[in-house]
C-alpha cells in the first residue's frame, strides 16, 4: 500500500522489514534473512538502552559495527541472488515476491 503514494517521502519501520524478511526466509530458506532480523532487533535494543541511559545517539563505534554487519548481510543476500538487482519487480499488489527483490 505505501508504495502507491507518489507525492510523499516515507520509510518503512522495522516491523515492515521484519515481515518481508520472514517471508523471504519462509519461501527461500536463505539464512541471511533470519540473521538480518536478529541484527535489526539487536540495533533496536541498543537504541532503547542508549535512550534509557540518557543518550540521544549511539556511539560512533557502535554505528560502525552495526553498519559493517548490515553490509555483510546485504553482500550475502546479493551472493545468494546474483541474478537479481535492488528495486526489481514486485508481484503487482505491493507485496514482495518470494525471491527477495525488494531487500
Secondary structure as UniProt FT lines:
FT   HELIX           2..4
FT   HELIX           14..28
FT   HELIX           31..52
FT   TURN            53..54
FT   HELIX           60..80
FT   TURN            81..83
FT   TURN            86..87
FT   TURN            98..99
FT   TURN            101..102
//
